[in-house]
Amino acid sequence: MLYSVRYKGDPIIILIGLKIITLLFAANAAPPVLGVLLEDKWNWPLDGNRRFVDGEPLLGSHKTIRGAIGSIAAGTLLSLLFGLSPILGFCIGFFSMLGDVLSSFLKRRFKLACGAAAPILDQLFEGLFPLLFVKYYFSWNWAPVIVLLLLFIPTTHFGAILFKKKLISRPHERYPRLVRSRTRFKAWRACHIPLPPLERYLNFENIIYYKWIVAGFFKLIKQYDTGVRNALDVRFRQLELQLADLPVSFDSFRILFLCDLHLDGMPGLAERVIDIVSGVESDICIIGGDIRSEMYGSSFLAIRRLRQIVENIKAREGVFGVLGNHDCIEIIPDLEDAGICMLVNDAYPLRRNSETIWLVGVDDPHYYKSHDLRSAFKEVPKDGFSIFVAHSPEAYKEAAQRMVRLYLCGHTHGGQIRLPFYNRPIITHSRAPRTIASGLWQYGDMCGYTSSGVGTSGVPVRFNCPGEIVLLTLKKRNCSATKAQRHSSKV
């Protein structure tokens, strides 16, 4: 059905025009958004990798069947939402992609690289073709078409620049996190405060499940305050690990391990940690990630409290750290200023006499999935003795393939809330087996320890699973999870 609409400031045509330009933006944005979400999945080139008579690609690898389908689907679905004909939305998506294909074809003829920006050419046909159809569909004159086209071209041009700058490109030359568009999007959201309030307060896991259901349940049975006291009762645990091929010079080497601090989640927690660490001497200290409590917003308070803790740590050869799934990539300079040597897919040699052990740390393998063992181990000799640190146990198979001797991690909080008659984690938030979700474990020739963590996540309570700070002493003997000596004490 065709619509005849007057154009003299008529509110009807203004409303339709706003809907049309929104459909155009959606059709334009669908391909790159799908690229962020799906990465290489179903990324089949639209031109089948064919070349034109000039030897250049017909369209190039950036024009995909997935993108074309996504653009048409976005136009169709959004038109239904706007109360317009789905045929209109389908044709807007189709003609938008047709214009985009023509632009790509012309760019290849000008020998421009795939993905290279060509202002106006990139947007002209993609906006003009669907607007010509809209002109016919609504029996418009040329005025609204020109207005919408002039709005579409600069908006999509600067939108593309922002998209590439924030999600595609490397933020700086030595950016330590794997550069995948999905990872960059997660990192941007985590590092910036203005998360939409509706998303913050209606988030199912963080608000509805933890703060309403779980916290509400413990308040109902009048155990919430007990759980908070339990959470502040962080224990100091000593553990002796017997490792067969530990270099002789490192016999009795002591590692102070703190993980999942979530320092801005509970008043009094940082003071409890300082009470413990100020009385412990170690060779090195390792911070296993998750400095702050939330997955978004400011890290200022957590970092300030971490600085106070680091000032009281007595580690002869320094303090080292890895990032967790709650940690924003942008806090690395602040952590380094606090005196922490951050290992983000990197390795650090610890030397004594003529012998060396390698401390290898990777980026978060749980949420960002940015652990890169190839980069982390590139300087580690194949027969080198390595201690591997990751925020979660989920990289255990990859670590074992690298002949890691000791794997240190956390993330699971040991379950945080356990049943009194079932001394194992119920919920681990980890894809790793439950058998390696807490305490000392062994996988092949690799020993591992998964800390119950210092702080709490979700709801600030603990039951039958106290928080812990662990002092590991490495001994040159056979590694045996069953013979390892444990000691727990309060400081």
C-alpha atoms as one frame of an Amber mdcrd trajectory, in Angstrom:
protein
   0.000   0.000   0.000   1.313   3.473  -0.873   0.934   6.418   1.462   0.464
   9.964   0.209   1.855  12.414   2.754   1.973  16.211   2.609   5.253  17.977
   3.368   4.787  21.364   4.988   5.931  20.697   8.495   3.318  17.923   8.680
   3.896  16.011  11.968   2.973  12.752  10.197   5.851  12.943   7.754   8.228
  14.041  10.526   7.281  10.986  12.583   7.626   8.660   9.595  10.915  10.310
   8.704  12.288   9.599  12.196  11.221   5.983  11.891  12.815   5.687   8.432
  16.157   7.166   9.517  16.167   4.825  12.541  15.571   1.861  10.224  18.471
   3.052   8.059  20.789   3.342  11.061  19.763  -0.123  12.249  20.376  -1.667
   8.818  23.758   0.062   8.669  24.782  -0.987  12.180  23.657  -4.621  12.004
  26.708  -6.036  10.100  29.410  -4.588  12.418  27.401  -5.424  15.544  27.088
  -9.023  14.361  30.834  -8.951  13.780  31.337  -8.014  17.453  28.955 -10.682
  18.744  29.791 -13.559  16.406  33.383 -12.726  15.407  34.332 -15.363  12.793
  31.152 -17.446  12.979  29.195 -17.680   9.698  31.484 -15.033   8.254  31.135
 -16.166   4.630  32.195 -13.566   2.039  29.383 -12.278  -0.124  31.503 -12.433
  -3.275  32.741 -15.972  -2.595  36.337 -14.641  -2.667  36.029 -13.999  -6.402
  38.167 -11.436  -8.192  37.218  -8.935 -10.864  38.951  -8.631 -14.255  41.388
  -6.097 -12.739  42.712  -8.787 -10.385  41.303  -7.085  -7.278  38.620  -8.674
  -5.053  35.099  -8.263  -6.362  33.815  -6.869  -3.039  36.276  -7.876  -0.336
  36.178  -9.912   2.866  34.269  -7.275   4.854  31.071  -7.849   2.878  29.541
 -11.051   4.205  26.363 -13.055   3.772  25.894 -12.802   7.552  26.017  -9.004
   7.365  23.526  -8.811   4.483  21.066 -11.096   6.260  21.519  -9.148   9.481
  20.858  -5.831   7.789  17.659  -7.079   6.141  16.509  -8.755   9.361  17.146
  -5.589  11.384  15.096  -3.505   8.986  12.248  -6.012   8.908  11.993  -6.575
  12.666  12.306  -2.908  13.556   9.614  -1.939  11.055   7.214  -4.291  12.840
   8.137  -2.668  16.135   7.407   0.760  14.634   4.037  -0.329  13.268   5.216
  -0.145   9.653   4.878  -2.751   6.939   7.510  -5.503   7.163   7.861  -5.210
   3.378   9.040  -1.638   3.891  11.618  -2.722   6.474  12.759  -5.625   4.304
  13.281  -3.353   1.301  15.110  -0.715   3.343  17.538  -3.390   4.576  17.861
  -4.914   1.105  18.474  -1.647  -0.748  20.821  -0.452   1.998  22.953  -3.554
   1.481  22.702  -3.152  -2.292  24.117   0.364  -1.961  26.813  -0.900   0.404
  27.788  -3.569  -2.124  28.085  -0.929  -4.877  30.298   1.217  -2.629  32.557
  -1.759  -1.920  32.748  -2.621  -5.609  33.814   0.947  -6.457  36.340   1.050
  -3.597  37.994  -2.112  -4.895  38.218  -0.543  -8.347  39.981   2.438  -6.757
  42.283  -0.131  -5.101  41.280   0.869  -1.592  41.953  -1.786   1.054  39.063
  -3.724   2.605  37.804  -1.791   5.598  39.491   1.457   4.515  37.347   4.534
   5.142  36.029   6.473   2.136  33.841   9.320   3.451  30.645   9.971   1.472
  31.296   7.020  -0.856  30.840   4.658   2.104  27.470   6.179   2.981  26.038
   7.686  -0.221  24.550   4.673  -1.984  23.776   2.884   1.279  21.473   5.756
   2.188  20.329   6.838  -1.282  19.037   3.500  -2.603  16.645   2.766   0.300
  15.501   6.408   0.391  14.622   6.266  -3.300  12.432   3.282  -2.520  10.903
   5.141   0.441  10.183   8.131  -1.844   8.225   5.865  -4.176   6.546   3.966
  -1.319   5.185   7.097   0.388   4.845   9.253  -2.757   7.185  11.823  -1.221
   8.725  14.750  -3.005  12.502  15.212  -2.962  12.750  17.469   0.103  12.430
  14.817   2.864  14.666  12.438   0.923  17.463  15.012   0.736  17.039  15.952
   4.398  17.248  12.314   5.536  20.235  11.619   3.278  22.104  14.663   4.595
  21.408  13.423   8.122  22.395   9.829   7.344  25.795  10.460   5.691  27.647
  12.378   8.451  25.995  10.466  11.297  27.022   7.042   9.973  30.486   8.329
   9.039  31.298   9.571  12.551  29.524   6.574  14.067  31.853   4.269  12.123
  34.885   6.207  13.362  33.718   5.881  16.967  32.946   2.178  16.506  36.397
   1.401  15.109  38.149   3.530  17.700  36.379   1.957  20.658  35.848  -1.649
  19.618  38.198  -2.592  16.815  41.474  -0.751  17.104  44.152  -1.301  19.736
  43.780   1.405  22.420  47.518   1.905  22.548  50.570   0.249  21.074  51.301
  -2.029  24.036  47.699  -2.901  24.874  48.033  -6.189  26.788  44.567  -7.653
  26.226  43.744  -9.692  23.128  42.303  -7.387  20.472  38.953  -8.926  19.619
  36.008  -6.672  19.041  33.853  -8.514  21.579  36.597  -8.265  24.190  37.058
  -4.546  23.527  33.317  -3.989  23.953  33.330  -5.792  27.303  36.409  -3.856
  28.400  34.873  -0.514  27.427  31.686  -1.250  29.376  33.664  -2.397  32.408
  35.952   0.624  32.432  33.344   3.372  32.196  30.862   4.452  34.839  27.738
   5.390  32.824  26.149   1.951  32.581  22.408   2.480  32.014  20.605   2.643
  35.389  17.882   0.255  34.201  20.511  -2.359  33.365  22.214  -1.878  36.727
  19.084  -2.185  38.836  17.279  -4.867  36.830  20.305  -7.084  36.239  19.064
 -10.571  37.091  22.225 -12.019  38.621  23.694  -8.994  40.410  20.501  -7.395
  41.701  17.521  -9.718  41.469  19.272 -12.990  42.360  21.972 -11.869  44.793
  20.637  -8.708  46.435  16.939  -9.611  46.431  16.621 -13.388  46.523  19.811
 -14.605  48.258  20.265 -11.665  50.632  16.515 -11.588  51.266  16.505 -15.278
  52.183  19.264 -14.913  54.781  17.600 -11.831  56.227  14.323 -13.727  56.439
  15.913 -16.547  58.445  17.868 -13.962  60.469  21.294 -15.244  59.397  22.408
 -12.329  57.231  24.436 -10.585  59.969  26.082 -13.914  60.828  27.055 -14.350
  57.171  28.600 -10.867  57.106  30.656 -11.637  60.226  31.769 -14.893  58.627
  32.866 -12.998  55.517  35.050 -10.652  57.574  36.636 -13.588  59.419  39.355
 -14.099  56.821  41.718 -16.954  57.737  45.474 -17.246  57.273  46.345 -20.631
  55.826  49.766 -22.189  55.388  50.303 -24.889  52.820  53.407 -26.893  51.984
  53.704 -28.133  48.401  56.141 -30.886  47.490  57.399 -30.488  43.925  59.708
 -33.079  42.398  61.750 -30.944  40.002  61.849 -27.721  41.966  65.301 -26.137
  41.536  67.387 -26.653  44.662  67.930 -22.922  45.171  64.161 -22.452  45.543
  63.640 -25.074  48.227  61.438 -23.479  50.956  60.435 -20.672  48.569  57.404
 -18.878  50.045  54.503 -17.438  48.060  51.876 -15.236  49.698  48.719 -15.635
  47.612  45.709 -13.299  47.782  42.834 -13.642  45.336  39.348 -12.199  44.831
  39.825  -9.285  47.209  36.709  -7.282  46.157  37.989  -4.573  48.467  35.196
  -2.072  47.916  32.489  -4.594  48.751  32.733  -4.737  52.555  33.800  -2.136
  55.131  36.514  -3.518  57.384  37.804  -6.116  54.932  40.960  -4.202  53.958
  41.830  -3.676  57.627  41.474  -7.423  58.257  43.781  -8.192  55.326  46.379
  -5.692  56.595  46.297  -7.330  60.037  47.199 -10.653  58.430  49.777  -9.692
  55.786  51.716  -7.313  58.031  52.757 -10.293  60.143  53.813 -12.560  57.262
  57.168 -12.663  55.492  57.387 -14.204  52.032  59.635 -14.327  49.005  56.964
 -13.092  46.596  53.339 -12.055  46.854  50.791 -12.802  44.117  47.512 -10.915
  43.721  45.166 -13.230  41.807  42.722 -10.666  40.392  39.268  -9.212  41.124
  40.232  -6.070  43.023  36.797  -4.436  42.910  33.321  -5.804  43.560  31.241
  -4.648  40.604  31.687  -5.408  36.909  31.392  -1.740  35.965  32.146   1.725
  37.232  34.937   3.265  39.274  37.824   1.250  40.743  39.099   4.182  42.829
  38.080   2.916  46.264  39.307  -0.638  45.638  42.689   0.587  44.359  43.114
   2.974  47.283  42.554   0.116  49.728  44.862  -2.166  47.731  47.639   0.433
  47.991  47.295   0.337  51.776  47.555  -3.460  51.732  50.593  -3.530  49.416
  52.406  -1.071  51.703  52.144  -3.677  54.477  53.207  -6.715  52.418  56.687
  -8.041  53.184  57.712  -9.847  49.991  61.427 -10.055  49.400  61.292 -10.218
  45.598  58.196  -8.146  44.971  54.436  -8.224  44.458  52.965  -9.622  41.238
  49.428  -9.644  39.912  47.039 -10.784  37.204  43.695  -9.373  36.090  40.358
 -10.915  37.017  36.959 -10.764  35.380  35.966  -7.826  37.629  39.108  -5.865
  36.771  39.108  -3.035  34.285  42.043  -3.027  31.859  42.583   0.675  32.524
  43.595   0.110  36.163  46.932  -1.473  35.190  48.919   1.807  35.489  47.402
   2.429  38.934  48.275  -1.106  40.030  51.837  -0.696  38.786  52.092   2.653
  40.584  51.024   0.790  43.729  54.079  -1.439  43.349  52.523  -4.465  41.656
  54.233  -6.045  38.655  51.292  -6.943  36.437  51.597 -10.086  34.316  49.135
  -9.899  31.425  50.037 -12.792  29.120  53.622 -12.372  30.217  56.348 -14.143
  32.187  58.862 -13.002  34.775  62.071 -14.889  35.640  62.876 -15.399  39.321
  66.582 -16.179  39.707  68.596 -17.618  42.547  72.249 -18.465  42.092  72.368
 -20.012  38.598  68.817 -21.411  38.698  65.546 -19.897  37.455  61.857 -20.450
  37.902  59.355 -18.636  35.715  56.323 -16.838  37.021  53.761 -16.828  34.184
  50.579 -14.757  34.390  47.704 -14.582  31.922  44.705 -12.356  31.385  41.244
 -13.414  32.576  40.222 -16.801  31.091  36.634 -16.624  32.365  34.758 -13.512
  31.186  37.106 -11.802  28.737  38.667 -15.129  27.625  41.834 -13.186  26.845
  44.355 -15.643  28.232  47.084 -16.086  25.640  49.472 -18.821  26.694  51.447
 -18.617  23.455  52.463 -15.035  24.253  52.893 -15.748  27.946  55.298 -18.652
  27.385  57.237 -17.266  24.421  60.339 -16.573  26.569  59.986 -19.586  28.861
  62.311 -22.510  27.968  60.511 -25.774  27.239  62.204 -27.449  30.191  61.837
 -24.398  32.435  60.141 -24.725  35.810  57.032 -22.520  35.707  54.460 -21.310
  38.194  51.294 -20.361  36.339  48.866 -17.746  37.648  45.391 -17.166  36.208
  42.340 -15.687  37.831  40.255 -18.846  37.353  41.066 -22.565  36.970  39.548
 -22.667  33.471  42.904 -22.708  31.638  44.091 -25.856  33.405  44.307 -28.062
  30.302  46.270 -25.485  28.326  48.594 -24.958  31.280  49.219 -28.694  31.626
  50.177 -28.847  27.937  52.862 -26.231  28.683  54.334 -28.468  31.394  53.343
 -26.094  34.185  54.343 -27.415  37.591  52.106 -25.246  39.794  48.823 -23.548
  38.877  47.510 -20.824  41.219  44.025 -19.391  40.778  40.792 -18.334  42.460
  37.534 -16.886  41.075  35.247 -19.563  42.538  35.374 -18.224  46.131  35.314
 -21.893  47.090  31.575 -21.666  46.570  31.304 -18.924  49.251  28.111 -20.502
  50.606  28.314 -24.221  51.395  25.935 -26.634  53.052  27.162 -27.919  56.443
  26.798 -31.547  55.335  28.358 -31.101  51.853  31.888 -29.742  52.045  32.196
 -28.848  48.373  31.309 -25.763  46.332  27.702 -25.686  45.146  28.054 -22.799
  42.706  31.496 -22.144  41.187  30.791 -19.753  38.259  33.451 -21.687  36.395
  33.542 -24.024  33.405  36.284 -26.041  35.077  35.446 -29.334  36.832  34.115
 -29.049  40.374  37.040 -31.201  41.588  39.444 -28.308  40.943  37.119 -25.532
  42.142  38.546 -25.329  45.644  41.725 -26.102  47.540  44.619 -28.300  46.510
  44.273 -30.459  43.391  46.362 -32.288  40.836  45.962 -32.723  37.085  48.504
 -35.072  35.564  51.918 -33.860  36.695  50.618 -30.381  37.482  49.765 -29.332
  41.032  47.136 -26.654  41.506  45.600 -24.555  44.219  42.257 -22.760  43.895
  41.854 -20.171  46.621  38.546 -19.515  48.358  39.394 -15.842  48.007  39.575
 -12.963  50.426  36.356 -11.067  49.754  32.867 -11.923  48.629  30.981 -11.604
  45.364  27.302 -10.980  44.770  26.163 -10.931  48.383  28.555 -10.124  51.280
  28.061 -13.304  53.277  29.904 -16.596  53.762  28.756 -19.861  55.274  30.958
 -22.930  55.892  33.570 -21.430  53.545  35.785 -18.794  55.184  37.832 -16.390
  53.119  41.545 -17.040  53.106  45.025 -15.664  52.558  47.450 -18.461  51.727
  51.177 -18.825  52.327  52.534 -21.592  50.092  55.964 -23.029  50.840  57.567
 -24.952  47.976  59.611 -27.996  48.939  61.746 -30.177  46.702  60.023 -33.540
  47.013  57.345 -35.535  45.202  54.143 -33.555  44.650  51.264 -35.224  46.410
  47.924 -33.611  47.012  47.115 -36.194  49.681  50.392 -35.750  51.589  50.517
 -31.963  51.440  50.531 -30.440  54.894  47.918 -27.783  55.664  47.767 -25.445
  58.606  45.095 -22.879  59.404  45.311 -20.172  61.989  43.824 -16.814  62.877
  46.009 -13.730  63.045
